[in-house]
């Protein structure tokens, strides 16, 4: 990456930052001084800082459900304070917060529509590095996994209170764990002896439950279970499903929404939503679209874009990323 200073970026490298800026450029150029971007997953603020540096006129609404992360990012972005609106919320609540804000940036976004939006899904590197949050399976920590510490449900609560069927479903659906039923049975058996409270005990149970032959392939045996618990605790898929129609609905003509997914469930939700948005509403078989049935959106990316080998060498987190982008081509209602 060109002249990239990891120390200046707080140790966290924003994935595919140049490509993200490239994808958002058309909407930013079209709206000019009225251009507003939503960074729905602010994290350490790396993408937003780069956008500020790349687009001198753009304003950015930065959203994070983690108040500690938001505070650190806001401090980092202080040089751009007049162009930055921080919002502490789950990203599917962003537009409700924008409508309730008296910020001139929020007013501009409502008046002109959004030039762009970026969602870098999943857990952030900064959260993984905070040992006491319990996201990482390689370090013993409380089984918390909440991105928003004000929410009541923790990973320990899931393990200690969910019925066998619900627990197995979560592990299978959100973690693609083929031993979901076996793990759920082991969890129920062990929690009767003592409730779960730390990640090390869960990792120990997984090593004991997953057959040795399966542990030798597919990465760390705890990876899938920890992913499933994190998604359940934070209702991550629900947030994605709800934000997709909201954020695309607020795009200006020429504005683009970009989603970066790191696992198949996320990517599938984005793929299906984009396909539906970009589909004609004319009856099948007609030689052309009927007036008012033309698609209002066009998919920008061919399939899901992946990071280059050079990018992955610089930033291992980019290895699993899948990028999809969509552009509004007609105003709501389809009238040109």
C-alpha positions as CSV (number, residue, x, y, z in Angstrom):
1,X,0.0,0.0,0.0
2,X,1.4,3.4,-1.0
3,X,3.1,5.2,1.8
4,X,1.0,3.5,4.4
5,X,1.9,4.2,8.0
6,X,0.6,1.5,10.3
7,X,1.5,3.4,13.4
8,X,-0.5,6.4,12.2
9,X,-3.4,4.1,11.5
10,X,-3.4,3.0,15.1
11,X,-2.1,-0.5,14.1
12,X,-5.3,-1.3,12.1
13,X,-5.0,-1.4,8.3
14,X,-8.3,-0.5,6.5
15,X,-9.1,-3.3,4.1
16,X,-8.9,-2.3,0.3
17,X,-9.0,1.4,1.2
18,X,-8.0,2.5,-2.3
19,X,-10.6,0.3,-4.0
20,X,-13.3,1.6,-1.5
21,X,-12.5,5.2,-2.4
22,X,-12.6,4.3,-6.1
23,X,-16.0,2.7,-5.8
24,X,-17.4,5.8,-3.9
25,X,-15.8,8.4,-6.2
26,X,-18.7,8.8,-8.8
27,X,-21.3,9.7,-6.2
28,X,-18.9,12.1,-4.4
29,X,-18.0,13.8,-7.7
30,X,-21.6,14.1,-8.7
31,X,-22.7,15.8,-5.5
32,X,-19.6,17.9,-5.1
33,X,-19.7,20.1,-2.0
34,X,-23.0,18.5,-0.9
35,X,-21.5,15.0,-0.9
36,X,-22.1,13.0,2.3
37,X,-20.9,9.5,2.9
38,X,-22.1,7.1,5.7
39,X,-19.4,4.9,7.2
40,X,-21.7,2.5,8.9
41,X,-18.9,0.6,10.6
42,X,-16.5,3.3,11.7
43,X,-14.2,1.1,13.9
44,X,-10.8,2.7,14.2
45,X,-11.7,5.3,11.6
46,X,-9.2,4.1,9.0
47,X,-11.5,4.2,6.0
48,X,-13.1,7.5,7.0
49,X,-9.7,9.2,7.6
50,X,-8.6,8.0,4.1
51,X,-11.8,9.3,2.5
52,X,-11.3,12.7,4.2
53,X,-7.8,12.9,2.7
54,X,-9.0,11.7,-0.7
55,X,-12.1,13.8,-1.0
56,X,-11.5,17.4,0.2
57,X,-15.2,18.4,0.1
58,X,-16.9,15.3,1.4
59,X,-18.6,15.1,4.8
60,X,-18.9,11.8,6.6
61,X,-21.4,10.3,9.1
62,X,-19.5,7.7,11.1
63,X,-21.5,5.1,12.9
64,X,-20.4,2.6,15.6
65,X,-22.4,0.8,18.2
66,X,-19.3,0.6,20.5
67,X,-19.1,3.8,22.4
68,X,-15.5,3.3,23.3
69,X,-14.5,2.7,19.6
70,X,-16.5,5.7,18.5
71,X,-14.8,8.0,21.1
72,X,-11.3,6.9,20.0
73,X,-12.1,7.3,16.3
74,X,-13.6,10.7,16.9
75,X,-10.5,11.8,18.6
76,X,-8.4,10.5,15.8
77,X,-10.6,12.3,13.2
78,X,-10.4,15.7,15.1
79,X,-8.6,17.4,12.3
80,X,-11.7,16.9,10.2
81,X,-14.2,17.7,12.9
82,X,-16.1,20.3,10.8
83,X,-16.8,17.6,8.2
84,X,-17.6,14.7,10.6
85,X,-20.7,13.6,12.4
86,X,-20.2,10.7,14.8
87,X,-23.3,8.6,15.7
88,X,-23.4,6.0,18.5
89,X,-25.9,3.4,17.3
90,X,-26.3,0.0,15.6
91,X,-25.8,0.8,11.9
92,X,-29.4,-0.1,10.9
93,X,-30.5,2.8,13.1
94,X,-28.4,5.3,11.3
95,X,-31.1,7.1,9.3
96,X,-33.3,7.4,12.4
97,X,-30.4,9.1,14.1
98,X,-29.7,11.3,11.1
99,X,-33.4,12.5,11.0
100,X,-33.2,13.4,14.7
101,X,-29.9,15.3,14.3
102,X,-29.6,19.1,14.1
103,X,-26.2,18.8,12.4
104,X,-25.8,20.6,9.1
105,X,-24.2,17.4,7.8
106,X,-27.4,15.4,8.6
107,X,-29.5,18.2,6.9
108,X,-27.4,18.0,3.8
109,X,-27.7,14.2,3.6
110,X,-31.5,14.4,3.9
111,X,-31.8,17.2,1.4
112,X,-29.5,15.9,-1.3
113,X,-29.4,12.1,-0.6
114,X,-26.2,10.2,0.2
115,X,-23.2,10.2,-2.2
116,X,-22.2,6.9,-0.8
117,X,-22.2,4.4,2.1
118,X,-19.6,1.8,3.3
119,X,-20.2,-1.2,5.5
120,X,-17.2,-3.1,6.6
121,X,-19.0,-6.0,8.3
122,X,-18.1,-8.3,11.1
123,X,-15.9,-7.7,14.2
124,X,-13.3,-5.0,13.9
125,X,-9.6,-5.6,14.5
126,X,-9.7,-3.1,17.3
127,X,-12.3,-5.2,19.1
128,X,-10.4,-8.4,18.6
129,X,-7.4,-6.7,20.2
130,X,-9.3,-5.9,23.4
131,X,-8.8,-9.1,25.3
132,X,-11.4,-8.5,27.9
133,X,-14.2,-8.4,25.3
134,X,-14.0,-12.1,24.7
135,X,-14.0,-12.1,20.9
136,X,-10.7,-13.9,20.5
137,X,-10.5,-17.6,21.2
138,X,-6.7,-17.7,21.5
139,X,-6.7,-15.7,24.8
140,X,-8.6,-16.5,28.0
141,X,-11.2,-13.8,28.7
142,X,-14.8,-13.4,29.9
143,X,-17.3,-14.7,27.4
144,X,-18.8,-11.3,26.6
145,X,-18.6,-10.6,22.8
146,X,-20.9,-7.6,22.9
147,X,-20.1,-4.8,20.4
148,X,-22.3,-2.6,22.4
149,X,-21.6,-3.1,26.1
150,X,-25.0,-1.5,27.1
151,X,-26.8,-4.5,25.6
152,X,-27.8,-7.2,28.1
153,X,-27.1,-10.5,26.2
154,X,-23.5,-11.9,26.4
155,X,-22.0,-15.1,24.9
156,X,-22.0,-16.6,28.4
157,X,-25.8,-16.0,28.6
158,X,-26.3,-17.8,25.3
159,X,-24.2,-20.8,26.5
160,X,-25.8,-21.0,29.9
161,X,-29.5,-20.4,29.0
162,X,-30.3,-21.5,25.5
163,X,-32.0,-24.8,24.9
164,X,-30.2,-27.6,23.0
165,X,-32.1,-27.0,19.8
166,X,-31.5,-23.3,19.7
167,X,-27.9,-23.6,20.5
168,X,-27.3,-26.2,17.9
169,X,-29.2,-24.1,15.3
170,X,-27.0,-21.1,16.0
171,X,-23.8,-23.1,15.7
172,X,-24.9,-24.7,12.5
173,X,-26.5,-21.6,10.8
174,X,-24.1,-18.9,11.9
175,X,-20.9,-21.0,12.2
176,X,-21.4,-23.7,9.7
177,X,-20.3,-26.1,12.4
178,X,-21.0,-29.7,11.4
179,X,-20.7,-30.9,15.0
180,X,-23.3,-28.4,16.2
181,X,-25.5,-30.9,17.9
182,X,-22.6,-32.7,19.6
183,X,-21.2,-29.4,20.9
184,X,-24.6,-28.3,22.1
185,X,-25.0,-31.5,24.1
186,X,-21.5,-31.1,25.6
187,X,-22.3,-27.5,26.6
188,X,-25.5,-28.5,28.3
189,X,-23.8,-31.3,30.2
190,X,-20.9,-29.0,31.3
191,X,-23.0,-26.0,32.3
192,X,-25.0,-28.3,34.7
193,X,-21.7,-28.7,36.6
194,X,-20.8,-25.0,36.5
195,X,-22.0,-22.1,34.3
196,X,-19.6,-21.0,31.5
197,X,-17.8,-17.7,32.2
198,X,-14.5,-17.7,30.3
199,X,-13.4,-18.5,26.8
200,X,-10.6,-20.9,27.8
201,X,-13.2,-23.3,29.2
202,X,-15.2,-23.2,26.0
203,X,-12.1,-23.8,23.9
204,X,-11.2,-26.7,26.1
205,X,-14.7,-28.2,25.6
206,X,-14.4,-27.8,21.8
207,X,-11.1,-29.5,21.7
208,X,-12.6,-32.4,23.7
209,X,-15.8,-32.6,21.6
210,X,-14.6,-32.1,18.0
211,X,-12.9,-35.3,16.6
212,X,-9.2,-35.1,16.2
213,X,-9.4,-35.7,12.4
214,X,-11.6,-32.7,11.9
215,X,-9.4,-30.5,14.1
216,X,-6.5,-31.0,11.8
217,X,-8.2,-29.1,8.9
218,X,-10.2,-25.9,8.6
219,X,-8.4,-23.7,11.0
220,X,-8.8,-23.4,14.8
221,X,-11.6,-25.7,16.1
222,X,-13.1,-22.8,18.1
223,X,-13.3,-20.4,15.2
224,X,-16.8,-21.4,14.0
225,X,-18.4,-21.5,17.4
226,X,-17.0,-18.1,18.4
227,X,-18.2,-16.6,15.1
228,X,-21.7,-18.1,15.7
229,X,-21.9,-16.8,19.3
230,X,-20.7,-13.3,18.2
231,X,-23.3,-13.1,15.5
232,X,-26.1,-14.2,17.8
233,X,-25.1,-11.9,20.7
234,X,-24.9,-8.8,18.4
235,X,-27.8,-9.8,16.1
236,X,-25.5,-9.0,13.2
237,X,-27.5,-10.6,10.4
238,X,-30.6,-8.9,11.5
239,X,-28.8,-5.5,11.4
240,X,-27.6,-6.2,7.8
241,X,-31.1,-7.3,6.6
242,X,-32.6,-4.1,8.0
243,X,-30.0,-1.6,6.9
244,X,-29.9,-2.7,3.2
245,X,-33.3,-1.2,2.2
246,X,-32.8,1.8,4.4
247,X,-29.3,2.9,3.1
248,X,-30.0,2.1,-0.5
249,X,-33.3,4.0,-0.3
250,X,-31.4,7.2,0.9
251,X,-28.8,7.2,-2.0
252,X,-28.9,10.1,-4.4
253,X,-28.9,9.3,-8.1
254,X,-25.3,8.3,-8.8
255,X,-24.7,7.4,-5.1
256,X,-23.3,4.0,-4.3
257,X,-23.5,1.6,-1.3
258,X,-20.6,-0.7,-0.8
259,X,-20.6,-3.8,1.5
260,X,-17.5,-5.7,2.6
261,X,-18.4,-9.2,3.9
262,X,-16.1,-11.7,5.6
263,X,-18.3,-14.8,5.7
264,X,-20.9,-16.4,3.4
265,X,-24.0,-15.6,5.4
266,X,-23.3,-11.8,5.3
267,X,-22.3,-12.0,1.6
268,X,-25.4,-14.0,0.7
269,X,-27.7,-11.4,2.3
270,X,-26.1,-8.5,0.4
271,X,-26.0,-10.5,-2.9
272,X,-29.8,-11.3,-2.8
273,X,-30.8,-7.8,-1.7
274,X,-28.8,-6.2,-4.5
275,X,-30.2,-8.6,-7.1
276,X,-33.7,-7.7,-6.0
277,X,-33.0,-4.0,-6.1
278,X,-31.5,-4.2,-9.6
279,X,-34.3,-6.3,-11.1
280,X,-36.9,-4.9,-13.4
281,X,-40.5,-5.0,-12.1
282,X,-42.0,-5.6,-15.6
283,X,-43.7,-8.9,-16.2
284,X,-41.3,-11.5,-17.6
285,X,-41.1,-11.9,-21.4
286,X,-41.7,-8.3,-22.4
287,X,-39.2,-6.9,-24.9
288,X,-38.7,-3.7,-22.8
289,X,-39.5,-2.4,-19.3
290,X,-42.9,-0.9,-18.9
291,X,-42.9,2.8,-17.7
292,X,-42.3,2.9,-14.0
293,X,-41.0,-0.6,-13.7
294,X,-37.4,0.1,-14.7
295,X,-34.8,-0.9,-12.0
296,X,-33.8,2.1,-9.9
297,X,-30.4,0.5,-9.1
298,X,-27.5,-1.1,-11.0
299,X,-25.0,-3.5,-9.6
300,X,-21.5,-2.1,-10.0
301,X,-19.3,-5.1,-9.1
302,X,-19.2,-8.3,-11.2
303,X,-19.9,-11.0,-8.6
304,X,-18.0,-10.4,-5.3
305,X,-14.7,-8.7,-5.7
306,X,-11.8,-10.1,-3.7
307,X,-8.6,-8.5,-2.5
308,X,-5.4,-8.8,-4.5
309,X,-2.5,-11.0,-3.5
310,X,-0.5,-7.9,-2.7
311,X,-3.3,-6.6,-0.5
312,X,-3.5,-9.9,1.4
313,X,0.3,-9.9,1.9
314,X,0.0,-6.4,3.5
315,X,-3.1,-7.2,5.5
316,X,-4.1,-10.8,6.3
317,X,-7.7,-9.7,7.2
318,X,-8.3,-9.0,3.6
319,X,-8.0,-12.7,2.7
320,X,-11.6,-13.5,3.2
321,X,-13.2,-10.2,2.1
322,X,-16.0,-10.1,-0.5
323,X,-17.0,-6.7,-1.9
324,X,-20.3,-5.8,-3.5
325,X,-21.4,-2.4,-4.7
326,X,-24.7,-1.0,-6.0
327,X,-25.5,2.4,-7.6
328,X,-28.8,4.3,-7.7
329,X,-29.5,5.1,-11.4
330,X,-33.0,6.5,-11.1
331,X,-34.8,8.4,-8.4
332,X,-37.4,6.7,-6.2
333,X,-40.4,5.9,-8.3
334,X,-38.4,5.4,-11.4
335,X,-39.0,8.8,-13.0
336,X,-36.0,10.2,-14.7
